[in-house]
Each structure stands twice: as structure tokens, then as C-alpha cells.
Amino acid sequence: MDRAKKPAAIPVSPIQPTPQVSISDDNSRVTANLPTGQQLQVLLYGATVISWKSANGKENLFLSSKAHLDGSKPVRGGIPLVFPVFGPPRSDHPTGRLPQHGFARNSRWEYLGKSSSESSTLPNSKGDASVKLDFGLSNSMLSDSKWDYEFNLTYSVTLSQDSLETSLAVRNTGTSNYEFQVLFHTYLAIDSITETTVSGLEKAAFKDKVQGGKEVEPAGKPISIGSETDRVYTAAPEQAIKILEKGKDRYELTRDMLSDVVVWNPWLEKAKGMADFGPEDGYKKMVCVEAGSVNAWNTLDAGDTWEGGQRIKAL
């Protein structure tokens, strides 16, 4: 018997595509893909981000053609993680037995899992807007860290439609306070170093490591690179940094709890001297703009946690 007034059908929301995360067959890297086409690759060795591609397939990170991706040495390119010391450690400091830039970038991390955030539920939505990958490292995972403290590190890498975020949480799980430094050693891919400038540090003083650590007053203008450059700037975290190509914005860097910015390019002669740097003229296609806390030491009390991070937006 037909009813005059049938109940309306309950609308069914279309299933939205979700981010896809996979682990390589040899368990050496994690790859994440957004439904909108962006891609991220992270090596478990060093938890090193080695690739970040926009939806159009454009690579945003420089990776040396001679980089070691087999876990035999730190990766030249991408985003190596520097912890707990920046540069060669002082022999009279508790980090004195560590290799340059510490042990985080040359240790195998554990993949802890993923989480995603939903985008709009409107019909034209293209699915989840971001995916976060978490990685962990603790003193119990190292056979000999040459650093006599207890710690637990959680490193989070978040891929969004127009940006990449990296953040580190350092927890002191021991009974002694300790000091540490941290840096995201980001190699940004560019078309031409001679047509690239860095703005946002015009009012910041810096240490010029090419000149032996000489303290230099603010330049008052954007940074142009035409020779070997290795500078450590101190700038308030709320100050955004922009990387421009031919006067147009290419990347924007924002920071949280990271008061220092390293700007580095090896130029020709130094690049030639690095066995894992390639191609030989690769220095023309990269600039390192590295958010960190390295001009001084961060003190972490027993039982406390420190957190800091960066967000790089591809423009």
C-alpha cells in the first residue's frame, strides 16, 4: 500500500578521501600523501625529512645527489635535526664527546604513528587537510650516546596543503638538569641563489662564522648571497622570515620558541670539499634557512618538557 507521504530519505554524506601513509619494504622511510597531491618522505635514520612536494609536484627541499640514504652517515639535504649540540661541541662541556651537531641526525628513530585533521565538510572539500607523523627517540634506544643524561624526544612532522611543520618535544626523564641546543637544518630548494633574497632579518645582529664568529651589527637590508655564507642571527620568534626569488615570495618561515636563524650556503669551494655534496654546482639551487635555539644553551630541569618548532609555507 502506497503512502501519500513517504518519509524523506536520510542524506548520506559522500566519503571524503583521506591521507595515505606507507612504510617502505625495507622499513627505512615513511611516505605520506594528501588527497590534494602533496607528498612528504621521512627517513627513520635521523627522522630526516628528505622530500616535501607541493600539489603540482614541485620539490621544496634540496637533497644532495650524493646524499647517503642508507644510514651510514647524516643526510646532506632535506631537514636534518640537530640535537643536543650545534656545531662542534666544546671539549669542556657535557656534550664534548658527541659528534658535530649531536646524535639525533645519525640515530634510528621509531615511527610512532600518524594523525590527520579534517578539512571542511562542505561538498567541495577535497578531504583531510593535513597529516601528522610522529617519531620517537630516547636514551634507552642508543647503545652509546656519549651524553650522560636521560631523555625522551618526540618529533612531529605535519604536512598541510600549503605548508610543512616540524616540532620537537624534549622531555627530561632523568633526575639531573641538563643543557641542550636544537636546530632544524632546513635545505630549501630554489631556482637560483643569485636571484634569491632573505627578508625579515634586516634588524637582527648576527655572528659571522665565515669570519670566525665575528659579531656583526644589523645590515638593515635583505640578505643576498654571492659567496660562502654562514651566519647565526638572533631574532624574536614572532618575526616571520621570507625567502624571495626574483622579488617574489617563495617561502615563509614562522617559529615557536626558536630565537635563532642560521643562513648558510657553502658556495663553490666549500661545496667541492664535501664528498657528499652534489652536483658540484648544487649550491646554486639551495639555501639553508634554519630555525633553532643555538646561540645559548637551553636548561631543562628534571621531569620538565621543552617544545619548539617551525612552519614553512610554500608560496
C-alpha positions, -999 to 999 in steps of 0.1 A, spaced: 0 0 0 15 33 -11 16 61 15 6 96 5 35 110 24 66 88 24 94 96 49 123 115 33 154 95 26 183 102 50 210 120 31 243 102 30 275 123 31 300 113 5 331 96 17 360 120 17 394 109 7 420 106 35 458 110 37 477 78 28 507 68 48 530 39 39 563 24 52 589 12 27 595 -25 23 629 -22 39 614 -2 69 637 27 62 613 55 53 577 68 58 558 84 30 526 105 34 503 117 6 474 141 9 443 137 -13 452 170 -29 486 158 -42 511 170 -16 538 144 -5 562 140 23 591 115 28 609 109 61 638 86 67 638 68 100 675 73 101 677 107 118 640 112 113 652 132 84 626 148 61 641 142 26 613 153 4 584 178 5 564 182 -27 536 206 -34 504 195 -52 519 203 -86 549 180 -79 573 208 -72 600 198 -48 605 223 -19 636 208 -3 671 204 -17 687 169 -14 722 163 -25 726 139 -54 754 123 -33 735 121 0 738 89 19 703 75 24 714 41 38 720 51 74 758 52 70 761 90 78 739 120 83 719 131 53 731 161 32 699 179 25 663 178 35 658 187 71 684 171 94 676 175 131 704 190 152 703 179 189 717 183 216 745 205 204 750 228 174 783 226 156 815 210 170 810 207 208 834 222 233 856 196 250 848 211 284 810 208 280 789 177 288 783 174 251 821 173 245 822 136 234 794 140 208 799 143 171 793 177 154 755 186 156 749 158 181 734 124 177 697 130 167 705 132 130 725 99 129 703 77 151 675 55 140 642 68 153 609 49 159 578 57 139 551 63 165 521 67 141 500 93 123 470 115 129 451 137 105 429 168 108 397 172 88 391 200 64 357 215 56 328 191 54 312 210 25 306 191 -7 335 206 -25 360 196 2 390 177 -10 394 155 21 416 158 52 436 190 52 468 177 69 485 146 83 510 145 112 537 119 116 553 113 150 587 98 156 604 90 189 640 86 203 651 80 239 684 73 256 674 36 260 674 33 222 711 43 219 739 19 226 763 47 235 750 83 231 782 97 248 758 120 266 751 110 302 715 121 305 681 106 302 657 120 276 627 113 255 623 131 222 591 133 202 595 147 167 563 157 148 562 164 111 529 178 97 521 181 61 494 205 51 482 217 17 504 247 17 529 242 45 552 218 64 556 220 102 583 203 122 583 204 160 603 188 188 593 180 223 623 172 247 614 156 280 640 152 307 632 118 321 661 117 345 670 132 379 696 157 367 692 190 349 709 194 315 716 219 288 709 214 251 707 232 217 683 224 188 681 233 152 661 223 121 688 223 94 664 231 65 678 230 30 653 249 8 652 243 -29 654 274 -51 659 281 -88 689 304 -85 709 316 -54 719 348 -72 682 358 -76 672 348 -41 670 371 -10 660 365 26 639 392 44 628 396 80 663 397 95 672 433 85 672 445 121 689 414 136 726 412 146 745 381 137 776 360 142 795 356 110 811 321 112 830 327 79 848 354 98 855 332 129 823 341 148 827 379 145 797 398 159 781 419 131 756 447 135 723 446 117 727 452 79 694 470 75 685 453 43 675 418 29 702 392 27 717 385 -7 742 356 -12 771 359 -35 798 339 -16 802 314 12 777 324 39 774 310 74 756 334 98 737 329 131 710 356 135 691 363 167 655 374 160 623 373 181 603 342 172 573 363 162 594 378 134 584 360 101 612 352 77 606 353 39 626 338 11 621 356 -22 630 346 -58 632 374 -83 615 396 -58 585 373 -54 577 354 -22 587 317 -24 587 306 13 576 320 46 591 307 79 575 312 113 589 299 145 579 289 180 603 291 209 632 293 185 650 327 187 678 320 162 680 317 125 710 302 106 715 313 70 740 290 52 753 284 17 786 267 11 793 283 -23 817 267 -48 849 259 -30 834 246 2 809 225 -18 838 209 -36 853 199 -3 822 180 8 823 145 -5 785 141 -1 775 173 -18 763 172 -54 760 181 -81 791 204 -79 770 235 -87 742 224 -64 749 253 -42 732 275 -68 699 256 -62 697 257 -24 697 280 6 696 269 42 674 290 64 674 271 97 652 278 128 668 269 161 679 278 196 717 277 193 733 310 204 728 300 241 720 268 260 685 258 270 684 244 305 659 216 311 650 206 347 644 170 357 609 160 348 603 190 326 595 192 289 606 218 263 588 223 230 597 243 199 590 242 162 588 258 128 563 262 100 574 267 64 548 279 40 553 273 2 541 304 -15 
